[in-house]
Amino acid sequence: MAKAIGIDLGTTYSAVAVLQDSGEPKILSNRDGEDITPSVVLFQAFGAGDEPLVGTMAKHSAASAPDDVVQFVKRHMGDSSWRFDSTAGSSYTAEEVSAIILKRLKEDAELALGEPVVDAVITVPAYFDDARRTATKHAGKIAGLNVLRVLNEPTAAALSFGLDTAAEGTVLVYDLGGGTFDVTLMKVHAGEFEVLGTDGDRNLGGFDFDNRLIEYIAEKIEDDGGPDLLSDRAQVPVLREKAEMAKRSLTTVATTMVHVSANGQHFRVQVERSEFERITADLLRRTEDLTELVLEEAGVSWPDVDHVVLVGGSTRMPMVRALVEGLAEKPADRSVHPDEAVALGAAIQAAVEQSSSVVGDLAIFEGKPLVVEDVTSQSLGVITVGDDLRTKINTIVIPRNTKIPAKLSQDLQTIRDNQPALDVEVTQGDDTNPDYVVVVGTKTLPIPPYPAGAPVRVTYAYDIDQTIFVELTDLTTNQSLGTVEIDRLANLNDEQLNAAVAKVSGLPVL
């Protein structure tokens, strides 16, 4: 049987790994000999439709062909309105662009392994909601993969850390990637990984730190008599590349120089690490607040944390390590590779998922089977009405940080005589005000005609991929009215999904 692979589908970079016969996970290099692949697509058109180019060369083309390059598509996952229109005349959803990246990763893995690859575990930020998780699974299917599971990135990193170090105790994973931030607290013991709590921000990552640097450089150039570069679409990708290089330089040196040419003029901007840290202090503080909140909600204090693991390329910034080590009052573990840990952990989970379907549990942690007990990253609720029968209320059914898989219920009542159906609106978010939560799916479920006030039970089932199913029970007869998967408002339907599979399968991905 062909090996299952683990894929870290990142905002800025992606990686693929496999569990070797020795029991050790290994990163698979891409066709360019690189261990990580930029999550960037250049849509080339040579007269016969699009020929997407993925990876480093595509990233280098962002400055010269900004209208043909897609970057940071992960931030648009689950957004049904987002589209990229190529110069060849094709329109692509976020799932399709992500599938093109996954297709390239799949083909590179097949080259490295010398055999076809079908099964995969794909990681997602712990704070991804249902729509974004479903979009990721759809992207995998469009790419020709059988997605065994979507796995939270911090959990994957902890698997890699646990297998590599055999460390046990309470582990805090601080994951600051290119586009997302997650913090997860878990207990590790004898191959059991119990998540105690998680939180995050799906729009906070290295991308945002780069943006601050871009604005700073552009402002200095304008102060020096130069043009407003931020209003020039062709200059923004150039600035982004310069800012990213400057940020990387500042991880090892205290001062760097940025050189920019515009309107026939050459500008030099000196950037001090201290100044970069000043203009991004509020971003770092947001990660601190979320980290403290996870500990508080889990009832864990910093002295109780045995290991601190830094994951994601953005944790290379000295201020990040200084912040986390200052909070923990202990050094962060340095055995984990920030760019590779998530993919390595995904490979471990992929092997476990594949083996359990064939031969039973795979024993890899000192001969013990792997057990992962994760939690919901967001609360699930249902829209109800108040006593006045008019005011809408978001009623929590499954609170955030509930162990999954989970199955919890809320008893409701009909509001009209002979009411023919219940409109179930599934929400994600903690607020009781429906204006401050997201409706992720809906379903209209028929019910028998009863007088107003007839009791009905709505049950939510939340599986290990954190996707939602709904069951309705008629409490008058104690009969189930059926279990249904919700109609996801932000995701592709079956017809669109099948069309996307056909579309991407016919594309030559370079």
Stockholm file with secondary structure:
# STOCKHOLM 1.0

chainA/1-510         MAKAIGIDLGTTYSAVAVLQDSGEPKILSNRDGEDITPSVVLFQAFGAGDEPLVGTMAKHSAASAPDDVVQFVKRHMGDSSWRFDSTAGSSYTAEEVSAIILKRLKEDAELALGEPVVDAVITVPAYFDDARRTATKHAGKIAGLNVLRVLNEPTAAALSFGLDTAAEGTVLVYDLGGGTFDVTLMKVHAGEFEVLGTDGDRNLGGFDFDNRLIEYIAEKIEDDGGPDLLSDRAQVPVLREKAEMAKRSLTTVATTMVHVSANGQHFRVQVERSEFERITADLLRRTEDLTELVLEEAGVSWPDVDHVVLVGGSTRMPMVRALVEGLAEKPADRSVHPDEAVALGAAIQAAVEQSSSVVGDLAIFEGKPLVVEDVTSQSLGVITVGDDLRTKINTIVIPRNTKIPAKLSQDLQTIRDNQPALDVEVTQGDDTNPDYVVVVGTKTLPIPPYPAGAPVRVTYAYDIDQTIFVELTDLTTNQSLGTVEIDRLANLNDEQLNAAVAKVSGLPVL
#=GR chainA/1-510 SS CCCCEEEECCSSEEEEEEECTTSCEEECCCTTSCSSEECCEEEEESSSSEEEEESHHHHHTTTTCGGGEECCGGGGTTCTTCCEECTTSCEECHHHHHHHHHHHHHHHHHHHHTSCCCEEEEEECTTCCHHHHHHHHHHHHHTTCEEEEEEEHHHHHHHHHHHHHCCCEEEEEEEECSSCEEEEEEEEETTEEEEEEEEEETTCSHHHHHHHHHHHHHHHHHHTTCCCGGGCTTHHHHHHHHHHHHHHHTTTCSEEEEEEEETTEEEEEEEEHHHHHHHTHHHHHHHHHHHHHHHHHHTCCGGGCCEEEEESGGGGSHHHHHHHHHHHTSCCBCSSCTTTHHHHHHHHHHHHHHHHTTTSCCEEETTEECEEECBCSSCEEEEEECTTSCSEEEEEEECTTCBSSEEEEEEEECCSTTCCEEEEEEEESSCSSGGGSEEEEEEEEECCCCCTTCEEEEEEEECTTCCEEEEEEETTTTEEEEEEECEETTSCCHHHHHHHHHHHHTSCCC
#=GC SS_cons         CCCCEEEECCSSEEEEEEECTTSCEEECCCTTSCSSEECCEEEEESSSSEEEEESHHHHHTTTTCGGGEECCGGGGTTCTTCCEECTTSCEECHHHHHHHHHHHHHHHHHHHHTSCCCEEEEEECTTCCHHHHHHHHHHHHHTTCEEEEEEEHHHHHHHHHHHHHCCCEEEEEEEECSSCEEEEEEEEETTEEEEEEEEEETTCSHHHHHHHHHHHHHHHHHHTTCCCGGGCTTHHHHHHHHHHHHHHHTTTCSEEEEEEEETTEEEEEEEEHHHHHHHTHHHHHHHHHHHHHHHHHHTCCGGGCCEEEEESGGGGSHHHHHHHHHHHTSCCBCSSCTTTHHHHHHHHHHHHHHHHTTTSCCEEETTEECEEECBCSSCEEEEEECTTSCSEEEEEEECTTCBSSEEEEEEEECCSTTCCEEEEEEEESSCSSGGGSEEEEEEEEECCCCCTTCEEEEEEEECTTCCEEEEEEETTTTEEEEEEECEETTSCCHHHHHHHHHHHHTSCCC
//
